[in-house]
Amino acid sequence: SASEWRIVERGCIQRVKALNMFLADLYHDQRIIKAGIIPAEQVLANEQYQLAMQGLNLHRDLYSHVSGVDLVRDGDGTYYVLEDNLRTPSGVSYMLEDR
């Protein structure tokens, strides 16, 4: 329904905004690492972490242009996030492959 969609939409917008803020912190001040919330090696050793992005100021701090928030809904109607995908979505390359 439209009212259910508004709830999901608001939640997804809020979540993607928080993820972009998280990425902005990782590539700039790294407060989350300095506070000991996330170990530095967990971030810096990750193959997806791009050292070349450190210190770059992006327009509106927008790091994720395409985000996939995988949702499930339980029997009571409550939505839960299974995972967040901030990489190229599955299937995007299929259209190029078919050319």
C-alpha positions as CSV (number, residue, x, y, z in Angstrom):
1,S,0.0,0.0,0.0
2,A,1.0,3.6,-0.3
3,S,1.3,4.1,3.4
4,E,3.6,1.0,3.7
5,W,5.7,2.3,0.9
6,R,6.2,5.7,2.6
7,I,7.6,3.9,5.7
8,V,9.9,1.7,3.6
9,E,11.0,4.7,1.5
10,R,11.7,6.9,4.5
11,G,13.7,4.1,6.1
12,C,15.8,3.4,3.0
13,I,16.5,7.1,2.5
14,Q,17.6,7.4,6.1
15,R,19.8,4.2,5.8
16,V,21.5,5.3,2.6
17,K,22.2,8.7,4.1
18,A,23.8,7.1,7.2
19,L,25.9,4.8,5.0
20,N,27.1,7.8,3.0
21,M,28.0,9.6,6.2
22,F,29.9,6.4,7.4
23,L,31.9,6.3,4.1
24,A,32.6,10.1,4.3
25,D,34.0,9.5,7.8
26,L,36.1,6.5,6.7
27,Y,37.7,8.5,3.8
28,H,38.3,11.7,5.9
29,D,38.5,12.0,9.7
30,Q,38.1,8.3,10.5
31,R,36.4,9.1,13.9
32,I,34.7,5.7,13.9
33,I,38.1,4.1,13.8
34,K,39.7,6.5,16.3
35,A,36.9,5.8,18.7
36,G,37.6,2.1,18.5
37,I,34.1,1.3,17.2
38,I,35.6,-0.4,14.1
39,P,39.1,-1.8,14.1
40,A,41.4,0.0,11.5
41,E,42.6,-3.2,10.0
42,Q,39.0,-4.3,9.3
43,V,38.6,-1.2,7.1
44,L,42.1,-0.6,5.7
45,A,42.8,-4.2,4.8
46,N,39.5,-4.6,3.0
47,E,40.0,-4.9,-0.8
48,Q,37.0,-2.6,-1.4
49,Y,38.5,0.2,0.6
50,Q,40.0,2.7,-1.9
51,L,43.1,4.5,-0.6
52,A,42.9,6.9,-3.6
53,M,39.6,8.1,-2.1
54,Q,41.1,9.3,1.1
55,G,40.7,13.1,1.5
56,L,38.7,13.5,-1.7
57,N,35.7,15.8,-1.2
58,L,32.7,14.5,-3.2
59,H,29.7,16.6,-4.2
60,R,27.2,16.4,-1.3
61,D,29.4,13.6,0.3
62,L,27.6,11.2,-2.1
63,Y,29.7,8.0,-2.1
64,S,27.0,5.6,-3.1
65,H,25.1,6.4,-6.2
66,V,23.4,3.1,-6.5
67,S,22.3,1.3,-3.3
68,G,20.4,-1.9,-2.8
69,V,18.8,-2.4,0.6
70,D,17.6,-6.0,0.9
71,L,14.5,-6.2,3.0
72,V,12.5,-9.0,4.5
73,R,9.2,-8.8,6.2
74,D,8.2,-11.1,9.1
75,G,4.7,-12.5,9.8
76,D,3.9,-9.5,12.0
77,G,4.6,-7.1,9.1
78,T,7.8,-5.8,10.5
79,Y,10.5,-5.0,8.0
80,Y,14.1,-6.0,8.6
81,V,17.3,-5.2,6.6
82,L,19.1,-8.3,5.5
83,E,22.0,-6.4,4.0
84,D,23.1,-3.3,2.2
85,N,24.7,-3.4,-1.2
86,L,26.7,-0.4,-2.2
87,R,28.4,-2.0,-5.2
88,T,27.4,-2.4,-8.8
89,P,24.1,-4.2,-8.7
90,S,23.8,-7.8,-10.0
91,G,22.7,-7.9,-13.6
92,V,23.9,-4.4,-14.7
93,S,26.6,-5.9,-16.9
94,Y,24.1,-8.3,-18.6
95,M,22.8,-5.5,-20.9
96,L,26.4,-4.9,-22.1
97,E,27.1,-8.6,-22.5
98,D,24.1,-8.9,-24.8
99,R,25.3,-6.2,-27.2
